[in-house]
C-alpha cells in the first residue's frame, strides 16, 4: 500500500488529476473511483494506455499492471492527498456554500479578486466530496487566493468538505428550501450549512455575513463567531449597498464608508443583489480599490444558464434552469413580475429532492406563478402536472411534450422565464423560443 506522502511525491511530478477515462490528460494521475453502477478499477490499464502516468486503485488484482498504485480506498486516498496538498498552501482560501447562488457568487468573487490577485476558483460545479479534492489539487504554487465552492445535500457533508478545503474565510450565501429530502427539512438545511460557521469558529477564520438575512444572523450567533465582516443595506455594515435597478440588468450603489460608488453589471434578477454585495465585501476586505471591484463585476458575463439573459429571434429568455428549488423559483417569479415587457411567459419545470414536501412546495410555486400577472404559464413535470386540474394554465408531464406544443404554438415578442431543476433538461426548449 502506498502512503499519502509517497502518493504526494508522484503528484508533485504529475499534478493533474483525472477520474474519467474519457478525459485523460497526458501524464495525469488517474483515480479509479467506484460508484453504485461502476468500478473504475477495471479501467486502470486503459487509463494508462491513454497516457496517464499512474492509476490509483484499491483492488489488488488491478495493481499488477504497470504504474498502478494500490491504496486502501481510492476516494479516501484522493481526499487525503488533497488535505496534504492544502497544508502546503499558505494562502487565503474562501469557502463558499448556500442554498442558492453558490456558483454565481463564486464566479463574482473570483472576477473581483482576479483584478488584483492570481486566483483559483472551483471549476463549474465541482463542489462535492469528489469535486472539492480535485479543486484543491488543481491549485498551483503561484495562486494567491482561492475560492472553493462547497455543495451538500445532507448534514455532515460541509463538515467533511471543510476538513479538505480548510477555509480561512467563508461565506454562506443564504439558506433556503433546497435538498429538503436529504437534510430533513429547512431546519436541517440550516444545521448543515452552519457546519461552515462551526469550522471557521474552531479555526479562527473570518466570516462574511449578509446582515439583512435573519437566518444567517441567528446561525452566526449560535456558532459564536467573532471575526465577522458584515454587508447589507443598512448603516453599520462594512459594505452598505442599495439596489438601483434590475430591469433587466442589475446596478448597485455601494459604499465602504469612504467612497460612494455605482456598479453596472450584466446580471439579471434582483435576487443577485446580495451575491454582488458579497463579492464587493470580500474584494474590499482584501484591500481592493472600488475601481478594481467595479471593473471585475462589470466585466463578468453570466453563463451556464444561471441568471443569463438570451435574446432569440423573437423573444428574450431569462435562462435560469441550471437548477431550481422553492426558494430560487419564488425569487425568479418575483423578479419577472417586476420586469418591463410587452408580454411575460413562465415555463417552469419540476423541482427535485424535496422529499415529503414535494407536493406542497410545487403547489405553493404554482399559486405564486398564477398570481404573478403573467400572460402565459407552462408547467412541466409530474409534480406540476398533478396540479393541472386546479389552474388555468398549460401542463405537460415531459419536456418533449412541451417542445411539440411550442413548435406549433409559437411564442413571440415575450420575456420568458425558463426555470426548473437540472434533471428536467429545459435547455431542450430553447430552440423553440
N, C-alpha and C positions, 0 to 999 in steps of 0.2 A: 504493500500500500504506500502510495506517495503522500507525503505530508503537505500541508498548506504552504510551508516555507519553500519546499522543493518545487511545488507547482508554481509558486510566485517567480522563481528563477526562470522557469520556462516562459511565463507570461511576460517578463521584462524583455525577453528576446523576441516574443511573438505577441504583442499587445493588442490583438484583435480577437474578439470572442464571437463564436457562431454557435447557434443551437439548431440550425436548419440546413440540411444538406443541399437545399435548393439555392442557398445563398452562401456559398463557401468562398471566402476571400483567400487568396494565395498567402500561405504562411500563418493562417489563423490557428487558434485552438478551438476544437470542436467539443462541446459538452453534450454528451449523449443522454439527454433528459428522458424521463418516462412520463407518460400520461395515461389517462383511462383507456385510450384506444391505440396506444403506440409505445414502442420501446426502441429508442434511438440507439441503444447498444448495437442493434442489428445493422445500423448504418455507419458504424465507426470506420470500417475498412473503406467504404465508399467515400466518406468524407476525406480520408487521407489520399485516396486516389484522385480526388478532385482538387487537391492542393493544400489541405490542412496540414500544418506542421505536426500537430498532435491531436489525438482524440482522447477525451477523458471518459472512462467507462466505469461501471460498478458491477459488472458481471465478469468473473474470471475467464470464462470461455472466450470472451471477445478481446481480452487483454493480450492474447498471444500474438496478435497481428503487430507488425512493426509500428513503433511510435504511438502505441496505446498506453495510457496512464491509468492504472487501477486505483480507484478510491472506494471508500465505504458506501457513499451515496453521492451521485453526481450533483443533485440540486444543493445538498448541504455543502459540497466542495465548492460550488460556484459562489454560494453566499459567503462562505468563509474566506475565499480568495478576495472577494470584493471588500469585506471588512478589513482584511490585511492591507489591501491597497489604500483604502480610505485612511488608515492610520499613518500612512506615509505622506499624506497630503496635509500641509499646514495652511489651508485656505478656508475662507468662509464658505459654508455650504448652506444654502437656504432650502429648507424642507417645506413643501407646499402640499396641502390637501384641502378637501372640502367637498360638499355635495354637488355643487355646480360651479362652473367657471375655472376649474383647476387648470386645464390646458391653456385656455385663453390668458389667464393670469400669469402662468409660467412663461408664455411667449412674450407678454408685455413686459414683465420684469426683465427678461433676458434682453429684449430690444432696448430697454433703457440702459441697463448696465453695460451693454456692449458698446455704447457710445464712448465709454472711457476705459473699460477693462477687457481683458481677454477672458471670455466667458465660456462656460459649458452649460447646456440645458438639455433636459431629457428629450430624446428624440421621440416624436409622435406621442404615443400613449404607453411607452414602456415604463409603466408605473406600478407594476405588481411585484410579487416575490421573485419573479424571474427578471422582469424588466429593470427593476432598481439595481440589482447587482450588475447587470450588463451596462447600465448607465454609469455607475461608479467606475467600472473597469474601462470605460471609454474616456475618462478624464486624464488628460496628459499633463506633464510636468509644467508646461507653460501657462496653464489655466490659472487665473487669479481669483475667480469666484464661480461657484456652480449653483445651478437652480435645479433641484431634484423634485419632480412630481411624484406624489405617493397616493395611489388609489387603494380603496378597500371596499369589500362587500360583507365583511364580518368583523367582529371585535378581535382584538389582539393582532390584527394584520398591520396596522400602522405602527404598533409597538415593535413588531419584527422588522419592518422597513427602516425604522429609526435606528435600530441596532446596526443595520448595514450602512445606511447613508450617514449616520452620525451628524445630524444637522447642528450647526452652531447658531442658526437663526431660523425662524419659522413663521408661517402664516397659514391660518385656516380661512379660506375664502368665505365660507358660510356653512351652515348645517341645514339640511332640508329633507324632503321626503324622497330619499333615494336609497336603493338597495334595502328596502324595509324588510324583505324576507330574510336576508342574511343577518341583518343587525337586530332583528326582533323588535321593530317599531322605531318611532322617532327618538325616544329616549336612548335606545340602543345606538342610534346613529351618533348622537351627541357624545355618548360614552366612548365610542370607537374613535371618533375624530379627536377627542380630547387626549388621546394617547400621545399625540404630538406635543401638546402642552406639558404633559407629565414628563416626557423625555427632556424637553427644554428646561423645565424646572430642575430636574435632577442633575443636569449637566451645565447649569448656569448659562443657558443660551438666551438670546434676545428674541422677543416675540412681537410681531406687528399685528395690531388688532383694530378692526373696524368698530369704533366706539358706538356707532349707531345700531349695531346688532346686539340686541339684549341677550340672545343665546350665547354668543361668543364672550360677552362680558361676564355672564354667570359662570361659564366654563373656566374662564381665566381666573376668576376669583376662587373658584373651588380648587383649582390646581395650585393656588398660592404663588402665581408668577410675580416676579419682581422687576425683571428687565423688560419693561413694556414701552412700546412706541405706538402711539395712537394716531389713527386717521379717521376722518369723518366730516360731517357737515357743520359741526358746532365749534365755537371758540374753545380753546384749551387743548386742542389736538396739535400734534407736531405738524401734521398736514391737514389743513381745512379746505374742503372743496365744495363747489356748487355746480350742479348740472345746468349748463346754459342752454343746450339744445340737444335733441336726439331725433331730429326729423329731416333726413333719415340718419345722418351721422352724428356722433356724439362730440360735443365740445364742452370742455370743463374749465371753469375758472378756479384757480387754487392759489394758496399762499402757504409759505413756511414761516410765517411771522415777519419775514424780512422783505420778501418780494411777492408782488401780486402778478400772476401770470395766467394766460389762457392757452389751452392746447386744443387743437382741432384734429380729431382722429378720423380714421376710415372704418371705425367700428359702428355697427348699428345695434340698437337695443339698449334702452335706458338701464337695464339690469347690469350692463357692463361698467356703469359708472363706478361702482365700488371696486371692480377689478383694476380700473385705471388709477384710482386713488391709491390702491395698494402698491402699484408699480411706482407711482410718484413718491410715496413714502419711503420705499426701500431705496430708490435712487438717491433721495435726499439724505438718508441715513449713511449711505456710502459716499458722502461728500461731493455729490454731483451738482453742477450748476443747473439752475432752472432751464437754461437754454439747451443743455445736453439732454435733460429729461424730456423736454417737449419734442426735441428732434427725434429721439428714439421712438416716442409714441406716434408722432406724425408720420414717420416712415414705415410704421408697421401696417401691413395689409392682412386682414384675416383670411384664412384658408381652411381647407379640410372641413367645410360645411359647418363651421361654428360662427354664428353671427355674421355670415357672409352675404353680402348683397350682390345678386347677379341679375344683369339685365338680359333678358331673352329678346327674341324678335318682337314679341307682343306684350310682354309683362315684365314686372320687376319682382324677383323672388328673394325672400328672406330665407336663405338656406341655413337652417339650424337643426339639421337632422342627424348630426353625428351621434347624438344620444338624447334621451329625454327621461324626465321623472316629473312627478306632480309639481314640484317647486319650479323647475325650469319651464315647464309647459305653461303654468299660470303666469310667469313673468313674460314669456313670449306673447301670450294672448293680450296681456295688459299693454304691452308695447305696441302691437299692431293697432290696437284700439285708438291710440292717440296719434298715429302717423297720418300724414296727409296723403290722400289718394282718391282718384275718381271712383274706384271700386276696390273692395277688400275681400279677399278669399283666404280661408284657412283650410289646409289639408293636413289633418292630424292622424298620426299612427299610434298604435298601442304603445303603452309604457310597460317595460318588463321589470321583473324582480321585485314586485310589490307584495307578493305572498297573499295572505288573507285579506289585505286591504285593496287588492286589485279592483274589485267590483266598485267599491265605494269611491276610490280615487278617480277612476275613469268617469263615473257619474258626475263627480264634482267638476272635473275639467269640461265635460260636455255641457254642464249647466253654465259655466263661465263663458264658454265659446258661444253658446246660444244667446247670451246676454251682452255680447261684445260689440253689437252693432255691425256685424259683418254681413256682406251681401250674399255670400255663399260659404257653406261649410261642408267639407267632405271628410268623413270619418273612416278610418281603415283599421282592420284588425278584429280579432274575435271578441275582445272585451268591449270595444266601442260598438261592434255590430250587435251585441246583446242588448244595446240600448235603442236599437233602431225604431222600435215601436213608440218610443217616448218623445221623439223630437222630429221636427220637420226639417230634415237635412238629408244628405246623400250618404249612404252607408255601404261599405264593401268589407268582405272578410279578408280579402287578399289584395296586395298591391297590383298584381297583374289584372285583376278585375277593374281596379281604378284606372289603370292605364288604358284599357279598352274603352272605358267611359270617356276619358279625356281625349281620346283620338277622335271621337265623333261629337263631343260636346266641348268645343274649343273655348278656352278662357282667354280673353284678350283685354288689354287696357286695364290691367288689375295689379294691385300689390298683393302678392301671395305669400303667406306664411306656410312653409313646408317643414313640419317638425314631427318627430317620432323617435322611438328607440332604434338603435343601430340595426337590430335584427329585422326591422321592418323593411329595410332596403329601399327607402323612399327616393334615393337617388335615381332609381329606375324611372321615376315620373318626370324628371327634369326635361327630358326630350320632348314631352308633350305640353310643356308650359311655355 
